[in-house]
Amino acid sequence: MHVPDGFINAPVSVAAGVAAAAAVAVSLRGARRELDERTAPLAGLVAAFIFAVQMLNFPVAAGTSGHLLGGALAAILVGPYTGVLCVSVVLLMQGILFADGGLTALGVNITVMGVVTVVTAHLLFRGLLRVLPPTRRSVTAAGFVAALISVPAAAAAFTAVYAVGGTTDVPLGKVLTAMVGVHVLIGIGEALITAATVGAVIAVRPDLVHGARGLAAPLKLRVDGALVDAPAAAPAPAAAAAGGSTKKVWATGLVTALVLAGFVSFYASANPDGLEKVAADKGIDEKVEEHAAAGSPLADYGVKDVDDARLSGGLAGVIGVGVTVVAGTGIFWAVRRRKADEPTTPASTSAPVA
């Protein structure tokens, strides 16, 4: 759903850019509360994983494909504020290096693909967990539903932006129906990927899943007919290990992202994605502009002057994962360090005034 340059006029693009910048600023502040020494590197990995999986377009209808947006996945794994930053990092890397998503439309893309998906998914996810049993399966199920709804929500948000700043005269009803219709189908794929990924992580390291925090209910004992909290037991060696180093999870995730982007992406669907298909069918793309980074050596997810398509695409994917994980991890560590450097003020440090 990467919006290219030319779909949205300049004033609305600027307004969206301001809104996106404000959302990123708020997220930078909020992410300080979500990130710690374990989750900061995980957040960089989540960004790289989203980049890799977005290269895997899957068919959803005749002549149309879709790909992961990633807002729901990021919100559940690392938190909503950090999730907005993850998707923003991915969109920035894609726009600058791979000419995917217009640079003047970067604000639109961050707002639609990042903010709308994360906020929608986070609110739905939290709402569902309030009524579902506090189990790991509930986290996975809530993630499925949240991801499913977040995609057509993003499609509706794009339609709203187009209604205000579209550069072509296409009936709004047709755009809304086409966008939401095809993105409901794409949302099914998003939901399956999100649920599978969250389920895999929560099975081995539930302590690293932001959306799974606080699920463990205290053990109850019946004493003289009344239920009381059992005394906390000392952590077993296995449990301590499970809550220890994240190196194994990080390495496994990075290798998975590299394989997906460097190898599996070659077998992705070549059909246009939902927005591209709707734009071509409805005439939204009449005033599309050439990307400012069209001459990039990595434009269109291929390495310039490498003739073999498989090798070119694979190298571009590996480079993209590498750049994204480095940029993302650096940003999240900086946010974490800033939190650590902030002075802590005791609740009351001054002597009472006589």
C-alpha positions as CSV (number, residue, x, y, z in Angstrom):
1,M,0.0,0.0,0.0
2,H,2.9,2.3,-0.6
3,V,1.6,5.6,-1.9
4,P,3.8,7.0,-4.7
5,D,4.4,10.6,-5.5
6,G,1.6,12.2,-7.5
7,F,-1.4,10.5,-5.9
8,I,-1.9,13.2,-3.3
9,N,-1.5,16.9,-3.8
10,A,1.2,19.0,-2.2
11,P,-0.8,20.7,0.5
12,V,-2.3,17.5,1.9
13,S,1.1,15.7,1.5
14,V,2.7,18.5,3.7
15,A,-0.1,18.2,6.2
16,A,0.3,14.5,6.4
17,G,4.0,15.0,6.8
18,V,3.4,17.3,9.8
19,A,1.0,14.7,11.3
20,A,3.5,11.9,10.8
21,A,6.3,13.9,12.3
22,A,4.2,14.7,15.3
23,A,3.3,11.0,15.6
24,V,6.9,10.0,15.4
25,A,7.9,12.6,18.1
26,V,5.2,11.3,20.4
27,S,6.3,7.7,19.7
28,L,9.9,8.5,20.5
29,R,8.9,9.8,23.9
30,G,6.5,6.9,24.5
31,A,9.0,4.3,23.4
32,R,11.2,5.2,26.3
33,R,8.6,3.5,28.6
34,E,8.5,0.4,26.4
35,L,12.1,-0.3,25.7
36,D,14.7,-1.8,27.9
37,E,18.1,-3.5,27.5
38,R,16.4,-6.7,26.1
39,T,13.6,-5.2,23.9
40,A,15.7,-2.4,22.3
41,P,17.6,-4.9,20.0
42,L,14.4,-6.9,19.5
43,A,12.7,-3.7,18.1
44,G,15.4,-3.3,15.5
45,L,14.9,-7.0,14.6
46,V,11.1,-6.5,14.3
47,A,11.7,-3.6,11.8
48,A,14.1,-5.8,9.7
49,F,11.6,-8.7,9.8
50,I,8.8,-6.4,8.6
51,F,11.0,-5.2,5.8
52,A,11.7,-8.8,4.8
53,V,8.1,-10.0,4.9
54,Q,6.9,-7.0,3.0
55,M,9.0,-8.3,0.0
56,L,6.8,-11.5,0.0
57,N,3.7,-10.4,-2.0
58,F,1.0,-13.1,-1.9
59,P,-1.8,-13.5,-4.4
60,V,-5.3,-12.5,-3.0
61,A,-7.4,-12.2,-6.2
62,A,-7.1,-12.4,-9.9
63,G,-4.2,-10.2,-10.9
64,T,-3.8,-8.7,-7.4
65,S,-1.4,-9.4,-4.6
66,G,-0.9,-8.1,-1.1
67,H,1.9,-7.9,1.5
68,L,2.3,-7.5,5.2
69,L,1.9,-3.9,6.6
70,G,3.3,-4.9,9.9
71,G,1.6,-2.4,12.2
72,A,-0.3,-5.0,14.3
73,L,2.8,-7.3,14.5
74,A,5.0,-4.5,15.7
75,A,2.4,-3.2,18.3
76,I,2.0,-6.7,19.8
77,L,5.7,-7.6,19.9
78,V,7.3,-4.3,21.0
79,G,4.4,-2.0,22.0
80,P,2.4,0.7,20.1
81,Y,4.9,3.6,20.4
82,T,7.8,1.5,19.4
83,G,5.6,-0.1,16.7
84,V,5.0,3.2,15.0
85,L,8.8,3.8,15.0
86,C,9.4,0.3,13.5
87,V,7.1,0.8,10.6
88,S,8.5,4.4,10.1
89,V,12.0,3.1,9.9
90,V,11.0,0.5,7.3
91,L,9.1,3.0,5.2
92,L,12.1,5.4,5.3
93,M,14.6,2.8,4.2
94,Q,12.2,1.6,1.4
95,G,11.7,5.1,0.1
96,I,15.3,6.3,0.2
97,L,17.1,3.1,-1.0
98,F,14.5,1.1,-2.9
99,A,12.3,3.8,-4.5
100,D,9.3,2.2,-2.9
101,G,6.7,4.7,-1.7
102,G,7.1,8.4,-2.8
103,L,9.4,10.7,-0.8
104,T,6.8,13.5,-0.9
105,A,4.3,10.9,0.2
106,L,6.4,9.6,3.1
107,G,4.1,11.4,5.6
108,V,1.0,9.9,4.0
109,N,2.6,6.4,4.1
110,I,3.7,6.7,7.7
111,T,0.3,8.0,8.7
112,V,-1.6,5.3,6.8
113,M,0.6,2.3,7.1
114,G,2.2,3.1,10.4
115,V,0.0,5.2,12.7
116,V,-3.4,3.9,11.6
117,T,-2.5,0.3,11.6
118,V,-0.7,0.4,14.9
119,V,-3.4,2.4,16.7
120,T,-6.2,0.3,15.3
121,A,-4.5,-3.0,16.1
122,H,-3.5,-1.9,19.5
123,L,-6.9,-0.8,20.6
124,L,-8.6,-3.9,19.2
125,F,-5.9,-6.1,20.7
126,R,-6.2,-4.6,24.2
127,G,-10.0,-4.6,24.0
128,L,-10.1,-8.3,23.1
129,L,-7.7,-9.3,25.9
130,R,-10.1,-7.7,28.4
131,V,-12.8,-10.2,27.5
132,L,-10.7,-13.3,26.6
133,P,-9.1,-15.6,29.1
134,P,-5.6,-14.5,30.1
135,T,-3.7,-17.2,28.1
136,R,-1.1,-17.3,25.3
137,R,-3.7,-18.6,22.9
138,S,-5.8,-15.5,23.6
139,V,-2.8,-13.2,22.7
140,T,-2.4,-15.1,19.4
141,A,-6.2,-15.0,18.6
142,A,-6.5,-11.3,19.6
143,G,-3.4,-10.6,17.3
144,F,-5.2,-12.3,14.4
145,V,-8.3,-10.2,14.7
146,A,-6.4,-7.0,15.3
147,A,-4.2,-7.5,12.3
148,L,-7.2,-8.5,10.1
149,I,-9.0,-5.3,10.9
150,S,-6.0,-3.0,10.7
151,V,-5.5,-3.5,7.0
152,P,-8.9,-2.4,5.7
153,A,-8.7,0.4,8.3
154,A,-5.5,1.6,6.6
155,A,-7.3,1.3,3.2
156,A,-10.2,3.5,4.5
157,A,-7.6,6.0,5.9
158,F,-6.0,6.3,2.5
159,T,-9.4,6.9,0.9
160,A,-10.0,9.7,3.4
161,V,-6.7,11.3,2.5
162,Y,-7.5,10.8,-1.2
163,A,-10.9,12.5,-0.7
164,V,-9.2,15.6,0.6
165,G,-6.1,15.7,-1.6
166,G,-6.5,13.3,-4.5
167,T,-5.0,14.6,-7.8
168,T,-7.5,12.8,-10.0
169,D,-11.3,13.1,-10.3
170,V,-12.5,9.6,-9.4
171,P,-15.8,9.0,-7.5
172,L,-15.0,8.5,-3.8
173,G,-17.5,5.7,-3.4
174,K,-15.7,3.6,-6.1
175,V,-12.3,4.2,-4.5
176,L,-13.6,3.3,-1.0
177,T,-15.3,0.1,-2.2
178,A,-12.4,-1.1,-4.2
179,M,-9.8,-0.3,-1.6
180,V,-11.6,-1.7,1.4
181,G,-12.8,-4.8,-0.6
182,V,-9.3,-5.9,-1.8
183,H,-7.7,-5.0,1.5
184,V,-10.1,-7.2,3.5
185,L,-8.6,-10.1,1.6
186,I,-5.1,-8.8,2.2
187,G,-6.0,-8.5,5.8
188,I,-6.5,-12.3,6.0
189,G,-2.9,-12.8,4.9
190,E,-1.7,-10.1,7.4
191,A,-3.6,-11.9,10.2
192,L,-2.2,-15.3,9.4
193,I,1.4,-13.9,9.3
194,T,0.9,-11.9,12.5
195,A,-0.7,-14.8,14.4
196,A,2.0,-17.3,13.3
197,T,4.9,-14.9,14.2
198,V,3.4,-13.9,17.6
199,G,2.6,-17.5,18.3
200,A,6.2,-18.6,17.5
201,V,7.8,-16.0,19.7
202,I,5.4,-16.4,22.6
203,A,6.0,-20.2,22.5
204,V,9.7,-19.7,23.3
205,R,10.0,-16.3,24.9
206,P,6.7,-14.9,26.2
207,D,8.6,-12.4,28.3
208,L,9.7,-10.7,25.1
209,V,6.2,-10.2,23.8
210,H,4.9,-6.8,24.9
211,G,1.3,-7.8,24.4
212,A,1.7,-10.9,26.6
213,R,2.9,-9.0,29.7
214,G,0.8,-9.5,32.8
215,L,-0.9,-12.7,31.6
216,A,0.4,-14.9,34.4
217,A,-2.1,-15.1,37.2
218,P,-0.8,-15.8,40.7
219,L,-1.1,-19.3,41.9
220,K,-3.9,-19.7,44.5
221,L,-4.0,-22.1,47.4
222,R,-7.0,-23.1,49.5
223,V,-6.4,-22.6,53.2
224,D,-9.2,-23.2,55.7
225,G,-11.7,-22.9,52.9
226,A,-10.4,-19.6,51.6
227,L,-8.2,-18.9,48.5
228,V,-5.0,-17.1,49.2
229,D,-2.0,-16.2,47.0
230,A,0.7,-18.9,47.0
231,P,4.2,-17.7,48.1
232,A,6.5,-16.8,45.2
233,A,8.7,-19.7,44.3
234,A,12.4,-19.3,43.5
235,P,12.9,-19.3,39.7
236,A,14.0,-22.6,38.3
237,P,17.2,-22.7,36.2
238,A,15.2,-23.2,33.0
239,A,12.9,-20.4,33.8
240,A,15.8,-18.1,34.5
241,A,17.4,-19.1,31.3
242,A,14.1,-18.3,29.4
243,G,14.2,-14.8,30.8
244,G,17.9,-14.3,30.2
245,S,19.8,-13.4,27.1
246,T,17.9,-12.5,23.9
247,K,20.9,-13.4,21.6
248,K,19.4,-16.7,20.5
249,V,16.1,-15.2,19.6
250,W,17.8,-12.2,17.9
251,A,20.1,-14.4,15.8
252,T,17.2,-16.8,14.8
253,G,15.0,-13.9,13.8
254,L,17.8,-12.2,11.8
255,V,18.6,-15.4,9.9
256,T,14.9,-15.9,9.2
257,A,14.6,-12.3,7.9
258,L,17.7,-12.8,5.7
259,V,16.4,-16.0,4.2
260,L,13.0,-14.5,3.5
261,A,14.4,-11.4,1.9
262,G,17.3,-13.1,0.2
263,F,15.8,-16.3,-1.1
264,V,12.0,-16.7,-0.5
265,S,11.3,-13.2,-2.0
266,F,12.2,-14.5,-5.4
267,Y,9.0,-16.6,-5.4
268,A,6.7,-13.8,-4.3
269,S,3.8,-12.8,-6.5
270,A,4.7,-10.4,-9.3
271,N,1.1,-9.1,-9.5
272,P,0.5,-5.4,-8.4
273,D,-0.5,-5.0,-4.8
274,G,-4.0,-3.8,-3.7
275,L,-3.3,0.0,-4.1
276,E,-1.5,-0.4,-7.4
277,K,-4.3,-2.5,-8.8
278,V,-7.1,-0.2,-7.6
279,A,-5.1,2.9,-8.9
280,A,-4.7,1.3,-12.3
281,D,-8.3,0.2,-12.6
282,K,-9.9,3.4,-11.3
283,G,-7.4,5.9,-12.8
284,I,-6.0,7.2,-9.6
285,D,-2.5,6.8,-11.1
286,E,-3.0,9.3,-14.0
287,K,-0.7,11.9,-12.4
288,V,1.8,9.5,-10.7
289,E,5.3,11.0,-10.7
290,E,8.7,9.3,-11.2
291,H,10.3,8.5,-7.8
292,A,13.1,10.9,-6.8
293,A,15.3,7.8,-6.0
294,A,14.5,6.0,-9.2
295,G,18.2,6.1,-10.0
296,S,19.2,4.4,-6.8
297,P,21.5,1.3,-7.2
298,L,18.8,-0.6,-5.3
299,A,15.7,0.7,-6.9
300,D,12.9,-1.7,-7.4
301,Y,14.6,-4.2,-5.0
302,G,17.4,-5.2,-7.4
303,V,21.1,-4.4,-7.4
304,K,22.2,-2.3,-10.4
305,D,24.4,-4.0,-13.0
306,V,23.7,-7.5,-11.6
307,D,22.0,-9.2,-14.5
308,D,20.8,-12.4,-12.8
309,A,17.3,-11.6,-11.4
310,R,17.5,-14.1,-8.6
311,L,20.9,-12.9,-7.4
312,S,20.0,-9.2,-7.9
313,G,16.8,-9.4,-5.9
314,G,18.4,-11.6,-3.2
315,L,21.3,-9.2,-2.7
316,A,18.9,-6.3,-2.5
317,G,16.8,-8.0,0.1
318,V,19.9,-9.0,2.2
319,I,21.2,-5.4,2.0
320,G,17.8,-4.0,3.0
321,V,17.5,-6.3,6.0
322,G,21.0,-5.4,7.1
323,V,20.5,-1.6,6.7
324,T,17.1,-1.7,8.4
325,V,18.3,-3.8,11.4
326,V,21.3,-1.5,11.9
327,A,19.3,1.7,11.6
328,G,16.5,0.4,13.7
329,T,18.7,-1.0,16.5
330,G,20.7,2.2,16.6
331,I,17.6,4.3,16.9
332,F,16.1,2.2,19.6
333,W,19.3,1.9,21.6
334,A,19.6,5.7,21.5
335,V,16.0,6.0,22.8
336,R,16.8,3.5,25.5
337,R,20.0,5.3,26.5
338,R,18.2,8.6,26.7
339,K,15.7,7.1,29.1
340,A,18.6,5.7,31.2
341,D,20.3,9.1,31.3
342,E,17.2,10.9,32.5
343,P,17.5,11.9,36.2
344,T,15.1,10.2,38.6
345,T,13.4,12.5,41.0
346,P,12.3,11.1,44.3
347,A,8.7,11.6,45.3
348,S,9.8,14.0,48.0
349,T,13.3,15.2,48.6
350,S,12.9,18.6,50.2
351,A,12.5,19.3,53.9
352,P,9.1,20.5,55.1
353,V,8.7,24.2,55.4
354,A,8.0,25.5,58.9
